[in-house]
Amino acid sequence: MNSIKYIFITFVFFLFSEGIQAQNNKIDSLKNELEKHKTNDTIRVNLLYDLASSYLRKDVNSTKLYLEKAEKLSNALNYTKGKAKVAYLNGVVFSTRSKFDQAIKSFHEAILLYEIINLKEGLSKCYTGLGITAYYNHEYRKSIGYHQQSIQINKEIKNEKNIAVSLKYIAYAHSDMSNYDEALNCLNKALAINRKYNNEVEISSCLNNIGILYHEKGNNPLALEFYNKSLFIAKKIKDTSAISKALNNIGIIYKMNQQYEKAIQNYKESLKIEEKVGNKRYISNALNNLGIVYNRKGDSENALIFLNKALEISREILYKDQISTCLNNIGDVYLFLLKDNKKALKSYTEAKTINLEIEDNLGLCNSYLGIATVYANQKKYDKALSNVLKSKELSEQHDLLDFKKDAYELLSNIYKNTGNFKEAFFSHQKFKVISDSLLNKKGIERMTALEYEYKYKNELESAEKRELRLTKTVKKTSQDLAKSQRDLLLGIIAFLVIILLLGAIIFFLKLRNEKSKTQHIVIEQKLLRSQMTPHFIFNSLSVLQGMILNKEEKKSVSYLSKFSKLLRIILENSRDKTVLLSQELKAVRNYLALQTLESKSCKYTVFVEDAIDETLFRISPMLIQPFVENAIEHAFINQEEEKIIEIHLSYLNNDLICKISDNGVGIDSLKKKKNQEKKSLSTIITSERLEILSKDFKTRGSVVVEDRKKYNEKGTVVTLVIPYILQKN
């Protein structure tokens, strides 16, 4: 039977604050400002509050001291905003110390004050605080409701950073209810927002928790990849809390691969960090995981020592989720190592009661299976059957293969002992199938982990060997130089000088070659771009000439005015190697407006997906317009019904994709009417440009022209994959 559950979620309760390094630097600065500002006014209240906030992750006692001063001064000044901020931060302090009733009271007090002054950002923070408190108190559905209220407010005030925080905690609630797909969806949304704003603390947290979800879904290689990404960022920003979480979760992977000593080492490193911080929740988690490993090693004494310590701390802080986990794991020790059915049953039964209360389906599956095993050992097969069926049902609902395997194995034994050999045979067959599947799966995972470790060790050993060889070479050279004659020393110096000169010459030649290549690419791009603008101007002047010849004076004047504006945009864009995507789309929209002036039956739409920020992407100019021009010129030959051109931009797998579609006759029909060997000049030029730009920008570029009849639609669709440069916000 598996000892579950081992979720280790990264909580960063200090919401809406700056990064860790910034906080450390900020405290001294705030103290200096407070020392200088002696006046008892709202500025002093805000300084006291900021100091209290900055100390929250370092020293809770200092936080309480500054909060008391801020509250006293806010009341004296009748400063509503100050009183609201103090009430909110009091709620945070109470919640982190598991005083949930007082936390809820403080948050609601803050909500009333923020409503008086109509400060929506403050309201969103309070609802997030209530959501986190509800989560800590295992009220998962209530937690999701509060966070959704916070998200709604943050959408109104367009605060994406706070939306990311709420999405992360909604994911935690779904995870604890075994809704892993919902949790993964929320975490990916939060990760995208945090990457947009380069919030490395939250990026590390999201990566760690995505790893947890993949681990819960049984994909350990992918889980390990996300844990290592999280650990890398955590070490980079020196976030000890995040380092602890990543170490703990990597330890879980070692445990699953039966590398118990490495797992113990990781858990103890994590425990050391958490004991220094004094976070009892995470201390409990680390102790529990150490107990699980010693159980796997068959060391019942150490297993019970660590598990009972974890249980004691969890009971002290009312950490129900962890209480049930510890009880299940203690039940496993008594059942499998000590063969004490009575004590095992007591632990599993208490765990079951808590798991039902907090809706923890994973833990409940473990409890039912443990109870069933005890009853089977006591030959109370009716009770055993009832409980194992409940465990099987849960394991099938949530795709928990390990529990499903154990459930079918136990069912087979129960049916065999009760004389139901048909069901015993069926259950045994199911057990065999799942066992083989798990064996193959775990074998692949173990091979992947071993390969990962083998490569790492090889690289480490190679580096050590290179260092040793280098040390020996230096030592030998030093000895030879000391013993050698003057001529030999001069010869060595001459040799080194020649090597350096040769190296310098080779480097210079390579540098000159690279510069030559770059200049060649730039010249090619300029030549190709210079072909595009005259082509467009010629077509536009032809249209204008037609209007003048037809004596459409008003229309020609309007056309000429719009044409001049468009020409100015194109000329401005043509001066630069790259332009913002927003500038290129502005030119395209102006061009379409110009073309539809002539034909009222032609309609167009330009749609850019929300994932694309037009002000961040830089592309080469005049890439999209030639295909729009082709659509207008050639797609609607002899077509009377409404003519539609749609431009759709999306961002998928790091590709910037532009689709230009029309409802015209279709490219295949045009090819039949024209010479098969003749290709569009704009297509040839754009293909050449894309090939050059792909090399220059180091992003993919291509163009594909298709007839929409292959999709049972009418017209042509051009798919452009546009090379781009993503500039920092």
MOPE-V738058 format. One line per field, one symbol per residue. psi: psi as a letter, one per 40 degrees, with the letter a starting at -180 (. if undefined). burial: 1 if it has 24 or more other C-alpha atoms within 12 Angstrom, else 0. A space follows every 50 residues. Layout:
# MOPE-V738058
psi->???
burial->???
This chain:
# MOPE-V738058
psi->iihhifhgihhgdgifiiidddddddddddddddddgehgaddddddddd ddddededgdddddddddddddddddefgdddddddddddddddddefgd ddddddddddddddddefgdddddddddddddddddefgddddddddddd ddddddefgddddddddddddddddeefgdddddddddddddddddefgd ddddddddddddddddeegdddddddddddddddddefgddddddddddd ddddddefgddddddddddddddddddfhdddddddddddddddddeegd ddddddddddddddddefgddddddddddddddddddefgdddddddddd dddddddefgdddddddddddddddddefgdddddddddddddddddefg ddddddddddddddddeeegdddddddddddddddddddddddddddddd dddddddddddddddddddddddddddddddddiiddddddddddddddd ddddddddddddddddddddddddddddddddddddddddddddddddde fgdddddddddddddddddddddedidiiidddddddddddddddeddhe ehiiihhhidehhdedhhihifdddddddddddedfhfhdihhhhhhhhi hhfehhhhhhiifadidddddddihdehihddddddddddddddddefii hihhhihedeefihaihhhhhhiihhii.
burial->11111111111111111011001100100110010000000111111111 11111111010011011111111100001111111111111111111111 01111111111111000011111111111111111111111111111111 11110000111111111111111111111101111111111111110011 11111111111111111111111111111111110000111111111111 11111111110111111111111100001111111111111111110001 01111111111111101111111111111111111110001011111111 11111001111111111111111111100010111111111111100111 11111111111111100000000000110110011001000100110010 00000000000000000000000000000000000000000000000000 00000000000000000000110011011111100110010011000000 00001100110110011011101100111111111111111111111100 01111100000101001111111111111111111100000011111111 10001111111111111001000000000101101111111111011011 11111111000001111111111111000
